[in-house]
Amino acid sequence: MMIKLDSIANELGLVVPDFNQQIYVDECCYSTDTPESPEGIFVNLKSFIAYGRHSLIYDNLLAQFGKMLYLNIKKIRVPKSNTTSPSTPNLDSLEALIPYRDEMSYRLVIWPQNFYISIESIDENDDPLTFQLCMSIINREGGERINSKIFMYQDKLISRYSETLYQIDNPPQLPSSGWKCNRCGSSVNLWLNLSDGYIGCGRKNYGIGGGCIDGSEGAAITHYEETGQIYPLAVKLSTITPTFAEVYSYAKDEDSFVIDTKLSQHLGHFGIKVNDMKKCELTTSEFELEYNKNYDWSGMSNGDVSLKGIGFVGFLNLGNTCYLNSALQLLLDIEDIRSYFTENYRNIANTSNSYSAHPSRDLLLQFAKIVYSYNTDFHIGKQRILLDEFLKKCAENNISCATPADYCNNYVTPRMFKNLLVYLNPDYGYPTQQDTQECLSFLLNKFESVEDQLGGRCGTPFSVSDLFKFKIRQTLICGDELNFQDNEAQMLSVSVSQRLITDIKKCSDDCDDKTIDLSECLSEWLVSETVDYFSEKTNTNSKASINLRIIECPKYLLIHVKRFYLSEDWVPKKIKLGIEIPDTLDLTPLLFDEQEVKQVLSTSNLDIIQSLEDMGFALNDIMRAIGHCSTLTIENLIQYITDNPASCNYTFKPSPADVELLTSIGIPEQHILPLLKKFENNCDAAVEWYYSQKEPGTQLQSAKKRKLNLGGYEYKLLGFITHVGNSIDCGHYVYHSKRDIGWVQFNDDKVGKCSTLPDIKSGYCYLYINTNSLNN
């Protein structure tokens, strides 16, 4: 049967995408499926959104039109029979050592008819539109990779030397390929000086090579120094294309990658035509990205026994993304989060079109699909299928082949989540190391901004951020005057004070191998600070003391140890001092103590406070009123509290009879107190309003409602993130989780049971759970 593909394409209103159209060919927008998955991915030829086979149910265009054309992209792994070691290793021969090759398969799919047509079978003359549509996708890079490269280069500045660059007369005319270093003869990593045409090797880069063959500094930078530093701009020859080339300015006032606005003209001076050039080497930034992505950090790992299965899924390092991987592993170590997003993954996916302009920009969806792959057999099962298929091909062809390394580890590639992180904050787009604590805080704040949607999307509200929230009371004391300010926090950040470090250094010159107890850091947090203060009450300048105390505890406690700081000469440094971390932590010493505050007040004031408390007023409101009233009488204080409800949050004790009445007529207990407060103990008005609502009680609740204090102040250690390295700008992050089987290390895509106790005292962020919650 002859199928008129262009007829279907025209019926669906398909058009060939222009260059600016983002096309998603790397990852399904609704799941962690990729072209490597057993069934590949399906790119909608109208929206250019990628779907996994089981995610096609979420395509609203398929539902709208009743049918759709997709391009199925699948990477097929084929075992090779001959992988003998070469006598002279080079890039090509090393490639030959890989015991398999990956072949790409492209097929047009008519869905839901489940009809597959190979690309080779599409006639360009009979169906030109369909053919061009498919080829435009095949020949394009994915939207995620394009975005990462944009951010890799967008911070470059235009060089001040580009407009007036001096170029010598009678320059050498250079070929379009086959260049050699003028000093050592190397043919890779070559840079052309745009002033005199000198070709030399690039400078050394710590950890990733560079320089001349003999190990000396690169000839290009050396030539710049030897010629009196008057020829500043150089271009990396093998990165030149009609639209881009990597240019570096050696000038001391720039000393960075730059943009040469007249690059085509400057290259033409040496006979190089940019339109004839093709890129055949990675840029320095790309090379650094690949190096960090592929570097084997397992040397610092104590996760000796590899673990696989549900709950033991790693995340692939995409190039300096260990900070994100560690933050995600910490969040996924929390049962509340795993359970909710696993159970509601399909609800979130099914409602994405209603809540987000594009599924790749839906934070809840992108997080939910990662949780689902981590906490179910969805991703792991597909990896087993791939391994079985590969081994079957080996057996069919009588090939003895080692199992591919990427089939040995259970990991997810969080490419789209990383791309979304960059969209939300462009600073995460640069290929440099980031702070995992800042990333974790950023994610929690972003979750808070969208989690109001969860009630409507899933039927039950949930708040990731509320799991960590606690209240800190700042108390300001100036004579007999008190002021309170209550703030919410999601992390308890503690400092290693210079006083403690100085005390340790008195005993030893090197404090890196010394330890202190966490309680000492917490004691520093409790110390009062003296500040300048203007009293509105007395209209005078004075000194006041400020201290911080906790007034409401979270379910999960995050403790951030401030290990990074700027020295007096503005150099980033790290405190490597060990901190003894208890398995069980009691927060009682950090709690707000009413009696401690009362001690600064006179006896007459204490009598007034007691009288107001007996009347049902909260101590917090009473103290605020005392701080603002010049004459302290019961009448004045009550007047201030009732006149300033916003600042005082006036509380009251409801009548037991009113509570019993509302309970007897069927109003749920959790709605009674808000009702009585809303209508000032008017039971008739409360009942009438409550039952007038379409969904009684919904206006009294919110996805962000504050949780009650858990009633306990003891916490148990669940896990911690460690930074390995000397500076925040480099190094590596790993996460350790305390499981029933012992300590488990999550080191990017590698997950293993620790054979020895991990170095807990070197942690950066610690995760605790309230023991009351654990018991319940």
Beta strands, then each sheet from edge to edge (+ up, - down):
strand 1: 41-44
strand 2: 50-52
strand 3: 68-79
strand 4: 100-111
strand 5: 115-118
strand 6: 157-158
strand 7: 190-193
strand 8: 199-201
strand 9: 233-236
strand 10: 247-249
strand 11: 256-259
strand 12: 305-306
strand 13: 314-315
strand 14: 411-412
strand 15: 470-478
strand 16: 481-489
strand 17: 492-495
strand 18: 515-517
strand 19: 529-535
strand 20: 540-552
strand 21: 556-562
strand 22: 564-566
strand 23: 572-574
strand 24: 578-580
strand 25: 584-586
strand 26: 714-724
strand 27: 732-739
strand 28: 742-747
strand 29: 750-753
strand 30: 763-770
sheet 1: 2+ 1- 3+ 4- 5+
sheet 2: 6+ 11+ 10- 9+ 7- 8+
sheet 3: 12+ 29- 28+ 27- 26+ 25-
sheet 4: 12+ 29- 28+ 27- 26+ 30- 21+ 17+
sheet 5: 13+ 14+
sheet 6: 16+ 15- 20+ 19-
sheet 7: 18+ 24+
sheet 8: 22+ 23-
end
